[in-house]
Amino acid sequence: MVVRRKVDEQLEDLQGKKAQSILGGGQRRIDAQHKRGKMTARERIDLLMDEGSFEELDAFVLHRATEFGLADQKYMGDAVVTGYGKVNGRITFVFSQDFTVFGGSLSEAVAQKICKVMDLAANSGAPMVGLIDSGGARIQEGILSLAGYADIFLRNVRSSGVIPQISVILGPAAGGATYSPALTDFIFMVKGTGQMYITGPDVIKSVTGEEVTHEALGGADAHAKKSGVAHFAHENEIECIEQVRRLLSFLPQNNMEDAPRALSQDDPERRDPELLHVVPDSPNMPYDMLEVIARIVDDGDFMQVHETFAQNVIVGFARLDGRPVGIVGQQPQFMAGVLDIDASSKAARFVRFCDAFNIPLVTFVDVPGFMPGTNQEYGGIIRHGAKLIYAYAEATVPKVSVLTRKAYGGAYIVMSSKGLRGDINLAWPTGEIAVMGAEGAVNIVQRGEIAESPQPEALRSRLIQEYQDQFMNPYVAASHGLIDDVIDPAETRPKIIRALEMLENKRETLPYKKHGSIPL
Ligand code: HXC
């Protein structure tokens, strides 16, 4: 007669197996991981999830490779820890690559584990967070590993615009392994340890002769400042994962939900007379739009996205009377807030994310125009600028804008204008909407008159002054209904909050289509 083992023996066996899986690639490799200044896959999950909420899946999965002596090298769970838990009390899915097992490389089994949680996240409408620390495709598994990446990419794309997807780069992400993060909505990186590149320094040296370090090539600064691939760069893993939690607090669980409204202690009727003094008298003097934003949003709490990339435009999340909003604004302190290629792409992507996830847009406008020059033209400013027009025109979420100073030319149209279905367009008395600045306009239109004058400079100054008095104010636009109201800057916060409250049930649809053809 076959006798089953006693339950307590079975439990002991189970605990032994779990303890083994917790050790990943073994204590020696865990120590090496710590020595590199990195946490283990499980330590990271503990930081991300609310305490005690994590439920692991597939801890017993083993890789199936037999080549290169791998039949004898199996680790419980293989090179990734997957499951779900809660972040700020809301269900969130996670996969966390375990560098202590074959350098976190992607085997067929690892890919299947990741795909399983990605499917669960998509089907249950909850965010997906990938904690990346991986040497890429599992070299010993070859094509099965590559096929695994394809399965992941497909899911990234299918989930795009359905659930928020966040990637956190905490170690290497090399080769094709960069493309799953690149397909997600936000990329966080840790300085000094997180590195992303298509080909590493050795390959670059052999192909082009160029010498570059891992960090200079694909470190957090490279991607958060130069390429714009990363949206956030942090000093260490603790700070980085804390900020992932903060970002999630602004986002809905999926595209069918509104973003979670928080209880605000900040008075929605709060006036701020200091806002009267922010905009300098001279139209070309810089000021800090971040200060304007901080004075208006709840408790001055603004989470800037892409803080160090294309700083001439500001994008990020805040709350107004507890409602999460996406904020877009020019930064007059940086290149006068001009719209160049990078700023246009940065803002367009952000606007589309907010629109996909029902997050209202609040736009602060002070834009001198699109950036002129051969650099920009050859780089395709027409194509990239068109992305931002497309994004604002397509967005059906509530769109509220505040014109603080200038809105010239095509850049006026782009920035949430009435013509692109801006719902409520407010202006400060300092606002100016025109085809171009007074000086440029007079020099073109009244060039002949000035040339024939016995005192051309005096005439030029007078004409500029006349043009300024007549056109450089918000009332011409307001007289045509292109500005809904000219407001006292001190009242900007209550005015936006009332507009958002009015627009809370906004319903607007686009004509049926498979999808548009945004100029990419
Ligand atoms: C299997 C790997 C591995 C991999 C690392 N390891 N990468 N095992 N497949 N891809 C193992 C190492 O053998 C080692 O095992 C352990 O992980 C730690 O690696 P180290 O090299 O000791 O660590 P470190 O010095 O920190 O260097 C990390 C690294 C380096 C920069 C990631 O390991 C590396 O360059 N790996 C190869 C990267 C790569 O070229 N991958 C393929 C990219 S192409 P032991 O037993 O010693 O602990 C690709 C195609 C995807 O990914 C295409 C998708 C479309």
Boltz pocket constraint, residues with backbone or C-beta under 6 A from the ligand:
constraints:
  - pocket:
      binder: B
      contacts: [[A, 29], [A, 99], [A, 100], [A, 101], [A, 102], [A, 103], [A, 104], [A, 105], [A, 134], [A, 135], [A, 136], [A, 137], [A, 138], [A, 139], [A, 140], [A, 146], [A, 149], [A, 150], [A, 172], [A, 174], [A, 175], [A, 176], [A, 177]]
      max_distance: 6.0
